[in-house]
């Protein structure tokens, strides 16, 4: 069943997409994690100026090759101002991380931000990140569902699409990269994809993880690592995720290498997943942090102009062969 969007939401989505109506967007709304990356590379505490300048460099050099960029309002507005003409803009609504004062990884909104202000800042979409464990207590998850309902209603009232970024976890497993979590990840990802496809949330696009940890798929494991899934099992999970939603959905890179992310996209296509693009962050620019922080802005820009550009061009080439247009899934209300 096609998803109904308003003409205004549709226009915003087109601003965020390439000529084939595929979303090839760059994500650099990281805040706390980026501070740590810059500090580690520089060997000293990072300043707000360095964070702003790195985001500006990424926006200046790489939005020439991306259909859009995702930024945060705390450090990213200067970067939004220098993005390439024709590159759309998504802005985060949530604070970085999650509330650590109580169980449940609850989200919190930026206190001086609103969907209205995102529109005033030139944004084409409201982006909201939610950590979600489908098997956590109903009291916790119902609060989260209500939170998404409020943000979705706010975005829709302004004729803007909401991009809901879903990050799975298991409240009883600390290591999300290990084999124990890999075994339960497909269930977590597929069921939350299904849940937030309900029209009551007013989600326009889901930004989701691939449904497996690809590093535990047979043929992708490191030496000595026991696979958790056969290739056939992993393919079935990709198809099941795709079939769990009628919404346009895009994959996030989740911190994996550029090379592995491209392999995930190819695997998804071969499995029959009808994904509609990407919002790719660290897989594109992460290795540019070190030259920027340790050797200076010019060295960082040189990396972005060469290796960063190559990362995006490889990604775009793979998307051209694997992603499907989101226009196949929507109609105007």
C-alpha angles and dihedrals in degrees: 000000000000118000115241117229130174119249088252093053090047092053091050090051090052089053088056095048140073125245090279093055091251120133111236099171134165119224123208104146090121113130116161094029092048091051089055093047093051093045092050093050094045095043090229139072113292120239127219088246091059092050092049092046094050091051090048091051092050092047094046096047104034109033086075085076102033129077092223145349131230115216139165124241094229097065105356108069093087087053091050089056093057100044118123120273110267095026111123125225133230119184128200119240098188131077116250116273120354141279109289096182093087138018118274107059091250119194125236128201125232103263098226096040132090138164087257091055091047087057091047090050089058098260121158094199144019110237118201126182121210129183106211136181108187090203097052120108119297092236090059096042095046089056089052093048090052089050091056091046090057095048092045092050091049092052094046092050088060093047090247128133119241118220108203113203111202122198116185127214141159116235090214098048118071099187110066091180098056133095094256092061092040088063094057099032098091091057092046096048098041095048095048089048087055095045098052093046088076108117092232090077093058091221114167098185131013117217104202145168121250105264097246138043096252091203088071097049115109108261093026101065125110118246111289095015116124112226118242095197135032115228089254092052092048091049090052091053092052090052093046091052091050091049092049093073141045090195126099106261134190132194126243119213094229094206098298121138121276090247095053093045090056090050090051091054092049090048091050092053093048089049092054100255113158096209118162106214142300145275098210121188128156094016086069106039110012096101089053092067094076099056090041095051100034103035105025142263096293092055089048091051091049089055092049092047092053117020096021091050090048090052092055094043091053089048093050091050091053092045090054088060101038115028125081125217114264088219087078088069106043142067130183119258 
